[in-house]
Amino acid sequence: MNRPNIAHEDEHHLVATWGNLLLLIWKNETRLAAIQGLRDTMQGLAKRQPDGMTLLTVIERGAPLPSSTERRALSDVLRDFSGSVLRSAVLIDADGLRAATVRSVITGLTLIARQPYPHRVFGRAAEAAAWLYPTLRFDGAKPNSLELLGAIDTIRGKESGVGGRAPSSRAGAGSV
């Protein structure tokens, strides 16, 4: 089975594709160059996957909130590709007030972009993967949800494999 393809990566972000899944990880600052890389990757994925793409955005613990300029640029990208997106999930690696603050920024971006596709925010990778799973498309065999979680963990740089998955991903995992 094909493995995820990393399209862009630096110390602040990572963009990868796998089948029709676009995985965006904000590790640190949100920068305009990264948003342009996201736009370029979405454009290529939309051409390769004319039946639509599925988005998973991961906001890592400690990643600062984007400035208003970056929020506007992100909203523009989401709006520009809204006709190509089947579903979108955001995984927030945070608790308490931090998680609530990030959720409020995401809600604002969603309202500004007027996303016509289903969009949800999650605190656990297993829940996000299960919700996105029905819209995933692959050439050849479709991975099961454990393989999907393993790929997400691997891309995030977390230990992966049976029994070795990061605790945030393990709960609720199983074949979908």
Steps between C-alpha positions, in 0.01 A plus 500: 500500500620850423632707788428868560691744281650801678455800271640780722670500836695737720526564874161673496274277291461185295270428205455141384262314271385140507235394253251787511602597856683826551668512840611840626694524826569832667801436725592860571430837336254530213688670219380634165756288311353188663149609404619541139646148517164378630324672209739342248453153652121536506504608136700192400284268712181646353630415151604145601181438699213650295243325723614707797751518783479448874684740734656432838666792673701429814587784733787380716528589866673836532442620142414871531178635355534652153497876459204668330698509172563126509140430606374695200738312267390163642136596463563595136659160427215312667243705309682461167501120529161458667359331190769229520473417870279212617565535875735686728614417852726689735686313772603725788784368715413718800285508812292749693521869418753442221265257323206741541704788357612296199140385443381861494759592234399195294133597530586848374694361202210268419247783509715729286573229242131392494599139463219305332645162602472325838763625744568383857757556774640207700723448800598139413652368178292180509175699500615724213619200297171312552298805392714564189531133401182474284626772263853364454591375152811307402637340187489133582422370847353745748683491834305409811467754779801362692717548192362851464583577864846349455562722198385808691725410794795433270461833323464677833827338609339290770581138573272276298421133461285246676507571871738792453262770383496830680231507769314788329436277199436163656165549672205409284716352224376208300394409153240730361 
